[in-house]
């Protein structure tokens, strides 16, 4: 009598705690200005001296915001990193950080 045997293979699952950021990575804004990650939740645009900080999620809405600042100056908040990078590009071009279509 032959019995069918099943083989179970357990593969390691990557947990979120194993995912790390790299401080050596350099990114760019949509207009091509270099962006350096300076911490797990912070990016620096050296040309403008602007820091983008990823804030904790709002416990009620679940939304996450990205705050832009330079020293004591606050330049607003965006809902995605890409929007924050576009805002930096507008500031570097000398434009308002509020799009005219939003007015």
Buried (B, 14 or more C-beta within 10 A) or exposed (E): EEEEEEEEEEEEEEEEEEEEEEEEEEEEBEEEBEBBBBEEEBBBBEEBEBBBBBEEEEEEEEEEBBBBBBEEEEBBBBEEBEBBBBBBBBBBEEEEBEEEEEE
